[in-house]
């Protein structure tokens, strides 16, 4: 195959695509805006699903290496009422199909699996334009350019490649997360660490919730979810971490002290994460020489599927390209026609999950849905 393949974004989807292409003898170049693999933290825990994330890793030929990253016991789950009453307490008995890994470690595994020089760091895209015949030119902030036969946008929510295909832009869904961390929690925050347990914890009420997960090294990573306008969050003084934590905690007045401590006792400054989504049924007409994977194509409310779908997109696109070495358009058409309904279904499920987590019937509606899923 003589087609040049350019991937924008060194997230999980773009890296799986590059790896699957490499396994099939097809070179690709990945351009990433960040200056290095360690330029920023790479998020928290990921549960890798057996119907999409794990097959993507298998397609990349990295199943054994992936298993070495799995953190045992992290599939344990607790659901608490706001007063701290334990409503659900499921241990990790080793039979679950969603093993947990650290996102950063999985990303590094993919990076290490690629030939040296595949990823070009410090290349922030400033523009893209069609040259005709399916070829595109990518311009970077440092003044350099790259011309390619096949351009793949794996560059997330605010993709610079998406405008070649669609004028859709992400919209705020009315909810945000505030991230906090308790470090060395068993030693420094023992009461709260005990409440969280060995895996994940969800304490929920209409319009708000505390979602915590035990990561490596006794770190407890918490997402404080709150339905509020962007203006409400904009009024927070993010330069004053204590004031932010205090103001957010006020929205959880009356909750159990050990749950509130996940907000107020953070060992790091709170991080505001506004949540955006693309239209659920987003599609586009086939445009020669360009496509999207992951959040660039189907950003949805958090539902545990985002990283898994991005990796699956990358794997499926890589396999389609390998299966049609002389016909890139056939590969892109095949990939997109399967990706559109798959991502729409996942986005719809994400909306339903958000309602279960933070709707008027939470947490009991969520518990009932879990019970129904487990019925034979």
Secondary structure as UniProt FT lines:
FT   STRAND          5..8
FT   HELIX           12..23
FT   TURN            24..25
FT   STRAND          29..31
FT   TURN            37..38
FT   STRAND          45..49
FT   TURN            50..52
FT   HELIX           53..59
FT   TURN            60..61
FT   HELIX           63..67
FT   TURN            68..69
FT   TURN            72..75
FT   STRAND          77..80
FT   TURN            82..83
FT   STRAND          86..90
FT   STRAND          98..102
FT   HELIX           103..112
FT   TURN            116..117
FT   STRAND          119..120
FT   STRAND          125..132
FT   TURN            133..134
FT   STRAND          135..140
FT   TURN            141..142
FT   STRAND          145..148
FT   STRAND          150..153
FT   TURN            157..158
FT   HELIX           162..164
FT   STRAND          171..182
FT   HELIX           185..188
FT   HELIX           190..196
FT   TURN            197..198
FT   STRAND          200..205
FT   TURN            206..207
FT   STRAND          208..214
FT   HELIX           216..218
FT   STRAND          220..227
FT   HELIX           230..234
FT   TURN            238..239
FT   HELIX           241..250
FT   TURN            251..254
FT   HELIX           257..264
FT   STRAND          271..277
FT   TURN            280..281
FT   TURN            288..289
FT   STRAND          290..292
FT   HELIX           295..298
FT   HELIX           306..323
FT   TURN            324..326
FT   HELIX           328..358
FT   TURN            360..363
FT   HELIX           364..373
//
